[in-house]
Amino acid sequence: MEKVLQLLNEMESEGLIRRYAIGGGMAVMFYAEPVLTQDIDIFVLLPPTEEPIIILTPLYDFFQQRGYQFRGLHLEVEGWLVQFLPATNDLEIEAVQEAVEVPYGSTSARVMRAEHLIAIKLQIGRARDLFHVQMLWQQAKIDHAYLQSVLERYGLKEKWQAFFSEASQP
């Protein structure tokens, strides 16, 4: 994964992306026990453009010029499947902007805060996402006041309460 991080940092320094953050199941592993995940979800903030649609071609070209190929919907980089996800809603944008730097080998990785991961996974609401929410709640060091402010800002307090209601039932 270190090579993926090095390439992401290079993309950022070249201006192909403004900022990135690891999200999804891979990000959960920075805070809790390892979980099965098939890919590395990279949320990105792209440079401003006049285009009305989001174009990821320059990101994929960057990797293909370095010899990496597609495997299905993902890029395969040194054995890792990589998926780029433009941060498109306010919660995702905030999560990328406030991501934390963590060391990974000799490289720095940017990972979404646990509080943002909880909110995004709660918003999506699939069974595996709710499992990740439970893992993060039980194992990660959570800033509870900050989590509550994120949930409130993005209208997720009812989902949070429903999650705890369901989790406490036998």
Phi and psi restraints in degrees (value plus and minus 20) as a CYANA .aco file:
   2 GLU   PHI     -80.1   -40.1
   2 GLU   PSI     -57.5   -17.5
   3 LYS   PHI     -84.1   -44.1
   3 LYS   PSI     -59.8   -19.8
   4 VAL   PHI     -78.8   -38.8
   4 VAL   PSI     -65.1   -25.1
   5 LEU   PHI     -84.4   -44.4
   5 LEU   PSI     -61.3   -21.3
   6 GLN   PHI     -80.8   -40.8
   6 GLN   PSI     -62.3   -22.3
   7 LEU   PHI     -87.9   -47.9
   7 LEU   PSI     -57.9   -17.9
   8 LEU   PHI     -83.2   -43.2
   8 LEU   PSI     -63.1   -23.1
   9 ASN   PHI     -83.7   -43.7
   9 ASN   PSI     -55.9   -15.9
  10 GLU   PHI     -86.9   -46.9
  10 GLU   PSI     -62.4   -22.4
  11 MET   PHI     -79.9   -39.9
  11 MET   PSI     -59.3   -19.3
  12 GLU   PHI     -86.9   -46.9
  12 GLU   PSI     -64.4   -24.4
  13 SER   PHI     -87.8   -47.8
  13 SER   PSI     -47.2    -7.2
  14 GLU   PHI    -104.7   -64.7
  14 GLU   PSI     -26.3    13.7
  15 GLY   PHI      64.8   104.8
  15 GLY   PSI     -11.6    28.4
  16 LEU   PHI     -88.3   -48.3
  16 LEU   PSI     -52.6   -12.6
  17 ILE   PHI    -151.1  -111.1
  17 ILE   PSI     130.7   170.7
  18 ARG   PHI    -101.8   -61.8
  18 ARG   PSI     -56.6   -16.6
  19 ARG   PHI    -185.4  -145.4
  19 ARG   PSI     131.5   171.5
  20 TYR   PHI    -152.2  -112.2
  20 TYR   PSI     142.4   182.4
  21 ALA   PHI    -172.7  -132.7
  21 ALA   PSI     119.2   159.2
  22 ILE   PHI     -95.2   -55.2
  22 ILE   PSI     112.5   152.5
  23 GLY   PHI    -148.3  -108.3
  23 GLY   PSI    -184.8  -144.8
  24 GLY   PHI      46.8    86.8
  24 GLY   PSI    -180.4  -140.4
  25 GLY   PHI     -81.2   -41.2
  25 GLY   PSI     -53.9   -13.9
  26 MET   PHI     -83.8   -43.8
  26 MET   PSI     -59.5   -19.5
  27 ALA   PHI     -85.6   -45.6
  27 ALA   PSI     -55.5   -15.5
  28 VAL   PHI     -77.4   -37.4
  28 VAL   PSI     -56.4   -16.4
  29 MET   PHI     -86.1   -46.1
  29 MET   PSI     -36.7     3.3
  30 PHE   PHI     -97.3   -57.3
  30 PHE   PSI     -33.8     6.2
  31 TYR   PHI    -140.1  -100.1
  31 TYR   PSI     -41.5    -1.5
  32 ALA   PHI    -161.7  -121.7
  32 ALA   PSI    -198.7  -158.7
  33 GLU   PHI     -77.1   -37.1
  33 GLU   PSI     130.3   170.3
  34 PRO   PHI     -76.7   -36.7
  34 PRO   PSI     122.7   162.7
  35 VAL   PHI    -143.9  -103.9
  35 VAL   PSI     135.0   175.0
  36 LEU   PHI     -92.2   -52.2
  36 LEU   PSI     104.9   144.9
  37 THR   PHI    -163.9  -123.9
  37 THR   PSI     126.3   166.3
  38 GLN   PHI    -113.1   -73.1
  38 GLN   PSI     -37.6     2.4
  39 ASP   PHI    -172.2  -132.2
  39 ASP   PSI     154.7   194.7
  40 ILE   PHI    -125.2   -85.2
  40 ILE   PSI      94.5   134.5
  41 ASP   PHI    -105.0   -65.0
  41 ASP   PSI      98.2   138.2
  42 ILE   PHI    -130.9   -90.9
  42 ILE   PSI      89.1   129.1
  43 PHE   PHI    -104.7   -64.7
  43 PHE   PSI     113.8   153.8
  44 VAL   PHI    -149.3  -109.3
  44 VAL   PSI     127.5   167.5
  45 LEU   PHI    -122.9   -82.9
  45 LEU   PSI     102.5   142.5
  46 LEU   PHI    -114.2   -74.2
  46 LEU   PSI     135.5   175.5
  47 PRO   PHI     -81.3   -41.3
  47 PRO   PSI     132.5   172.5
  48 PRO   PHI     -80.5   -40.5
  48 PRO   PSI     127.6   167.6
  49 THR   PHI    -166.0  -126.0
  49 THR   PSI     140.8   180.8
  50 GLU   PHI    -104.7   -64.7
  50 GLU   PSI     -31.8     8.2
  51 GLU   PHI     -89.5   -49.5
  51 GLU   PSI     120.6   160.6
  52 PRO   PHI     -99.7   -59.7
  52 PRO   PSI     -29.2    10.8
  53 ILE   PHI    -141.0  -101.0
  53 ILE   PSI     139.5   179.5
  54 ILE   PHI    -104.6   -64.6
  54 ILE   PSI     105.8   145.8
  55 ILE   PHI    -135.5   -95.5
  55 ILE   PSI      99.9   139.9
  56 LEU   PHI    -120.3   -80.3
  56 LEU   PSI     -20.0    20.0
  57 THR   PHI     -71.6   -31.6
  57 THR   PSI     -64.7   -24.7
  58 PRO   PHI     -80.3   -40.3
  58 PRO   PSI     -52.2   -12.2
  59 LEU   PHI     -88.5   -48.5
  59 LEU   PSI     -65.5   -25.5
  60 TYR   PHI     -89.0   -49.0
  60 TYR   PSI     -57.3   -17.3
  61 ASP   PHI     -80.1   -40.1
  61 ASP   PSI     -60.7   -20.7
  62 PHE   PHI     -73.6   -33.6
  62 PHE   PSI     -66.8   -26.8
  63 PHE   PHI     -93.3   -53.3
  63 PHE   PSI     -61.2   -21.2
  64 GLN   PHI     -85.2   -45.2
  64 GLN   PSI     -53.9   -13.9
  65 GLN   PHI     -85.4   -45.4
  65 GLN   PSI     -40.2    -0.2
  66 ARG   PHI    -118.9   -78.9
  66 ARG   PSI      -8.9    31.1
  67 GLY   PHI      72.1   112.1
  67 GLY   PSI     -14.7    25.3
  68 TYR   PHI    -110.0   -70.0
  68 TYR   PSI     125.8   165.8
  69 GLN   PHI    -141.0  -101.0
  69 GLN   PSI     144.6   184.6
  70 PHE   PHI     -98.6   -58.6
  70 PHE   PSI     123.8   163.8
  71 ARG   PHI    -149.5  -109.5
  71 ARG   PSI      77.3   117.3
  72 GLY   PHI      48.8    88.8
  72 GLY   PSI    -146.1  -106.1
  73 LEU   PHI    -110.2   -70.2
  73 LEU   PSI     -20.6    19.4
  74 HIS   PHI    -134.1   -94.1
  74 HIS   PSI     137.6   177.6
  75 LEU   PHI    -107.3   -67.3
  75 LEU   PSI     119.6   159.6
  76 GLU   PHI    -123.8   -83.8
  76 GLU   PSI      99.7   139.7
  77 VAL   PHI    -146.6  -106.6
  77 VAL   PSI      89.0   129.0
  78 GLU   PHI      32.9    72.9
  78 GLU   PSI      19.8    59.8
  79 GLY   PHI      67.8   107.8
  79 GLY   PSI     -25.6    14.4
  80 TRP   PHI    -121.4   -81.4
  80 TRP   PSI     116.1   156.1
  81 LEU   PHI    -109.0   -69.0
  81 LEU   PSI     107.1   147.1
  82 VAL   PHI    -138.3   -98.3
  82 VAL   PSI     112.7   152.7
  83 GLN   PHI    -145.9  -105.9
  83 GLN   PSI     108.8   148.8
  84 PHE   PHI    -114.0   -74.0
  84 PHE   PSI     111.9   151.9
  85 LEU   PHI    -147.2  -107.2
  85 LEU   PSI      89.4   129.4
  86 PRO   PHI     -82.3   -42.3
  86 PRO   PSI     113.3   153.3
  87 ALA   PHI     -91.4   -51.4
  87 ALA   PSI      93.5   133.5
  88 THR   PHI    -134.8   -94.8
  88 THR   PSI     -41.9    -1.9
  89 ASN   PHI    -130.2   -90.2
  89 ASN   PSI     147.7   187.7
  90 ASP   PHI     -80.0   -40.0
  90 ASP   PSI     -57.2   -17.2
  91 LEU   PHI     -84.1   -44.1
  91 LEU   PSI     -67.3   -27.3
  92 GLU   PHI     -84.1   -44.1
  92 GLU   PSI     -60.9   -20.9
  93 ILE   PHI     -81.4   -41.4
  93 ILE   PSI     -66.1   -26.1
  94 GLU   PHI     -81.6   -41.6
  94 GLU   PSI     -60.2   -20.2
  95 ALA   PHI     -81.9   -41.9
  95 ALA   PSI     -59.5   -19.5
  96 VAL   PHI     -91.4   -51.4
  96 VAL   PSI     -63.1   -23.1
  97 GLN   PHI     -83.7   -43.7
  97 GLN   PSI     -53.6   -13.6
  98 GLU   PHI    -123.2   -83.2
  98 GLU   PSI      -7.3    32.7
  99 ALA   PHI     -79.3   -39.3
  99 ALA   PSI     132.6   172.6
 100 VAL   PHI    -123.1   -83.1
 100 VAL   PSI     127.2   167.2
 101 GLU   PHI    -104.7   -64.7
 101 GLU   PSI     109.8   149.8
 102 VAL   PHI    -152.3  -112.3
 102 VAL   PSI     125.0   165.0
 103 PRO   PHI     -94.1   -54.1
 103 PRO   PSI     121.6   161.6
 104 TYR   PHI    -159.2  -119.2
 104 TYR   PSI      83.7   123.7
 105 GLY   PHI      42.9    82.9
 105 GLY   PSI    -149.0  -109.0
 106 SER   PHI    -118.1   -78.1
 106 SER   PSI      -8.6    31.4
 107 THR   PHI    -137.7   -97.7
 107 THR   PSI     135.6   175.6
 108 SER   PHI    -116.3   -76.3
 108 SER   PSI     116.6   156.6
 109 ALA   PHI    -137.5   -97.5
 109 ALA   PSI     126.3   166.3
 110 ARG   PHI    -127.8   -87.8
 110 ARG   PSI     103.4   143.4
 111 VAL   PHI    -146.1  -106.1
 111 VAL   PSI     120.6   160.6
 112 MET   PHI     -79.1   -39.1
 112 MET   PSI     126.0   166.0
 113 ARG   PHI     -82.8   -42.8
 113 ARG   PSI     130.2   170.2
 114 ALA   PHI     -77.8   -37.8
 114 ALA   PSI     -57.2   -17.2
 115 GLU   PHI     -83.7   -43.7
 115 GLU   PSI     -59.3   -19.3
 116 HIS   PHI     -91.3   -51.3
 116 HIS   PSI     -58.9   -18.9
 117 LEU   PHI     -79.0   -39.0
 117 LEU   PSI     -64.2   -24.2
 118 ILE   PHI     -78.8   -38.8
 118 ILE   PSI     -68.0   -28.0
 119 ALA   PHI     -83.9   -43.9
 119 ALA   PSI     -64.8   -24.8
 120 ILE   PHI     -84.6   -44.6
 120 ILE   PSI     -64.6   -24.6
 121 LYS   PHI     -88.0   -48.0
 121 LYS   PSI     -54.7   -14.7
 122 LEU   PHI     -85.7   -45.7
 122 LEU   PSI     -61.5   -21.5
 123 GLN   PHI     -82.3   -42.3
 123 GLN   PSI     -62.1   -22.1
 124 ILE   PHI     -89.7   -49.7
 124 ILE   PSI     -70.2   -30.2
 125 GLY   PHI      58.1    98.1
 125 GLY   PSI      -7.5    32.5
 126 ARG   PHI     -91.0   -51.0
 126 ARG   PSI     141.2   181.2
 127 ALA   PHI     -75.2   -35.2
 127 ALA   PSI     -65.9   -25.9
 128 ARG   PHI     -87.4   -47.4
 128 ARG   PSI     -52.7   -12.7
 129 ASP   PHI     -87.1   -47.1
 129 ASP   PSI     -61.7   -21.7
 130 LEU   PHI     -87.5   -47.5
 130 LEU   PSI     -52.4   -12.4
 131 PHE   PHI     -82.8   -42.8
 131 PHE   PSI     -62.2   -22.2
 132 HIS   PHI     -84.2   -44.2
 132 HIS   PSI     -58.6   -18.6
 133 VAL   PHI     -78.7   -38.7
 133 VAL   PSI     -66.4   -26.4
 134 GLN   PHI     -82.0   -42.0
 134 GLN   PSI     -63.0   -23.0
 135 MET   PHI     -82.0   -42.0
 135 MET   PSI     -66.5   -26.5
 136 LEU   PHI     -82.9   -42.9
 136 LEU   PSI     -63.2   -23.2
 137 TRP   PHI     -80.6   -40.6
 137 TRP   PSI     -59.7   -19.7
 138 GLN   PHI    -102.5   -62.5
 138 GLN   PSI     -48.8    -8.8
 139 GLN   PHI    -136.6   -96.6
 139 GLN   PSI     -45.6    -5.6
 140 ALA   PHI    -106.5   -66.5
 140 ALA   PSI     135.0   175.0
 141 LYS   PHI    -101.7   -61.7
 141 LYS   PSI      88.9   128.9
 142 ILE   PHI    -125.6   -85.6
 142 ILE   PSI     114.8   154.8
 143 ASP   PHI    -106.3   -66.3
 143 ASP   PSI      78.9   118.9
 144 HIS   PHI     -82.3   -42.3
 144 HIS   PSI     -60.0   -20.0
 145 ALA   PHI     -85.1   -45.1
 145 ALA   PSI     -61.6   -21.6
 146 TYR   PHI     -86.6   -46.6
 146 TYR   PSI     -62.3   -22.3
 147 LEU   PHI     -78.2   -38.2
 147 LEU   PSI     -65.7   -25.7
 148 GLN   PHI     -81.4   -41.4
 148 GLN   PSI     -58.5   -18.5
 149 SER   PHI     -87.6   -47.6
 149 SER   PSI     -58.0   -18.0
 150 VAL   PHI     -85.1   -45.1
 150 VAL   PSI     -67.3   -27.3
 151 LEU   PHI     -80.3   -40.3
 151 LEU   PSI     -60.1   -20.1
 152 GLU   PHI     -88.7   -48.7
 152 GLU   PSI     -66.1   -26.1
 153 ARG   PHI     -78.0   -38.0
 153 ARG   PSI     -54.4   -14.4
 154 TYR   PHI    -128.3   -88.3
 154 TYR   PSI      -2.0    38.0
 155 GLY   PHI      44.0    84.0
 155 GLY   PSI      17.7    57.7
 156 LEU   PHI    -131.4   -91.4
 156 LEU   PSI     -11.6    28.4
 157 LYS   PHI     -83.3   -43.3
 157 LYS   PSI     -59.5   -19.5
 158 GLU   PHI     -86.2   -46.2
 158 GLU   PSI     -61.5   -21.5
 159 LYS   PHI     -83.2   -43.2
 159 LYS   PSI     -58.0   -18.0
 160 TRP   PHI     -82.9   -42.9
 160 TRP   PSI     -66.6   -26.6
 161 GLN   PHI     -84.7   -44.7
 161 GLN   PSI     -60.3   -20.3
 162 ALA   PHI     -85.1   -45.1
 162 ALA   PSI     -58.1   -18.1
 163 PHE   PHI     -79.5   -39.5
 163 PHE   PSI     -65.7   -25.7
 164 PHE   PHI     -90.1   -50.1
 164 PHE   PSI     -53.4   -13.4
 165 SER   PHI     -83.3   -43.3
 165 SER   PSI     -65.2   -25.2
 166 GLU   PHI     -89.9   -49.9
 166 GLU   PSI     -58.9   -18.9
 167 ALA   PHI     -88.1   -48.1
 167 ALA   PSI     -46.5    -6.5
 168 SER   PHI    -108.1   -68.1
 168 SER   PSI     -26.7    13.3
 169 GLN   PHI    -102.6   -62.6
 169 GLN   PSI     126.8   166.8
